[in-house]
């Protein structure tokens, strides 16, 4: 079991995060499965779009902190597959639709800035608690979020740790529409069906023109990744991960 269910409908490849017992926390195997499926779908003429969604009322709680702690202690391979996924996001050739129901934490929010369409249910929330974990932003979010939301709102999310509701996310410009949970998947599939009816070459060209050259995004991904890798092994991050797993407040100022 990889924790990712792959299916097809309405001309779309549906990628469902399916690790509900861990709130769809992403593992190395899940990142690998997502990358393999996206690359295969991009190469398949029968696929017009990718849909990413969660399960059991949770989109994703982000990366599994136990895996982060393992990496910080010099074991585990989460970083390699995570970086593969993050570097793939800016260069996916076909439209990506996100259907968010529930919490979208960390990468669950930052990946949305690479999507072409994002639908969310009223109870969905969006957060990027990187600094609280002793880390820094990833997936080029330090570039894309200020561009999309403005510096002030991006700083609130990325640094202060503000949690956005679905309505606030729509007002911030990274959620297209807030819909009832009962019609979330149908809404995403309808959008995919409409995209499947477009002339594929014109669709691809229009999307490339709108998204522009991904070089700057990939460059920021690499800069962030280097800093993220360094932070994973920092005393602050190790304390944050350990405190979370031990269900206690983190103490970043032990000299006080």
C-alpha positions, -999 to +999 in steps of 0.1 A: +000+000+000+015+033-011-012+056+005-022+070-029-051+056-048-050+063-086-081+061-108-096+077-140-128+096-147-140+123-170-107+124-188-088+130-156-064+111-135-076+112-099-049+110-072-065+104-038-043+106-007-054+076+013-037+073+046-066+084+068-052+068+100-024+093+099-045+122+085-029+116+051+005+126+063+028+122+033+056+096+033+085+089+009+064+061-007+035+085-012+057+111-029+071+085-051+036+072-061+024+107-068+054+115-090+051+082-109+014+087-116+018+124-126+046+116-150+026+087-165-005+109-168+014+136-185+026+111-211-009+096-217-030+113-244-062+100-228-055+121-197-065+158-199-059+168-163-048+156-128-070+159-098-054+157-063-078+151-034-078+136+001-101+112+019-121+110+051-125+148+054-087+154+054-067+167+025-033+162+041-016+170+074+017+176+055+048+156+060+050+128+086+069+143+115+083+110+125+099+108+090+112+144+095+128+134+129+144+104+112+159+126+086+171+151+112+189+122+129+206+111+097+184+082+087+154+078+063+150+089+027+120+113+029+141+142+015+149+126-019+113+118-029+099+150-014+123+171-035+114+150-066+077+159-060+084+196-053+106+199-084+079+182-105+052+206-095+063+236-116+068+215-148+037+193-149+025+196-184-013+191-179-037+211-157-038+202-121-070+205-101-070+203-063-102+192-044-096+201-007-118+189+021-105+194+056-070+204+067-044+213+042-012+217+062+024+225+050+029+210+016-009+205+015-012+243+012+020+251-007+013+226-035-019+245-042+001+274-056+012+252-084-024+241-093-045+256-120-078+252-102-085+247-065-119+239-050-125+237-013-152+228+012-164+254+038-148+235+066-113+234+050-084+252+066-050+261+052-018+265+072+020+266+067+035+261+102+071+257+090+086+282+114+069+265+144+088+234+134+121+252+131+120+250+093+116+274+064+091+275+035+093+250+007+078+243-028+088+278-039+061+292-015+085+320-004+082+332-040+047+322-051+027+331-020+038+367-019+032+370-056-004+356-053-015+369-020+007+400-014+036+401+011+015+410+041-009+380+039+019+357+029+040+368+059+010+361+082+008+325+069+044+316+064+060+334+094+033+342+119+015+309+113-020+323+106-046+296+096-069+306+068-105+294+063-117+284+029-134+318+025-102+337+034-082+315+010-107+323-018-103+360-009-065+356-010-067+343-045-056+307-042-090+290-040-112+293-070-145+283-054-159+271-021-184+242-026-203+218-003-184+186+005-211+165-012-203+181-046-166+186-042-154+157-063-182+163-089-171+199-092-135+189-098-146+162-123-168+187-142-138+211-145-117+182-158-144+172-183-146+207-196-108+208-200-109+174-218-132+190-243-107+218-252-083+215-282-053+199-264-025+217-282-042+251-277-048+242-240-012+233-235+000+265-252-023+288-233-013+272-200+024+276-208+019+312-217+000+319-185+024+301-162+056+314-179+091+300-176+094+277-146+132+285-142+127+311-115+104+288-096+128+258-098+157+281-087+137+291-056+128+255-050+165+246-049+175+275-027+147+266-002+156+229-004+192+236+006+180+257+036+153+232+045+178+204+045+201+224+068+172+233+091+160+197+094+192+189+113+191+220+134+186+218+172+155+239+168+139+215+144+149+184+164+133+200+195+101+208+176+097+173+162+105+157+195+081+179+214+053+172+189+058+135+192+060+137+230+029+159+231+046+187+250+053+224+242+086+230+224+113+249+243+135+268+218+152+290+246+165+264+270+189+290+285+159+310+299 
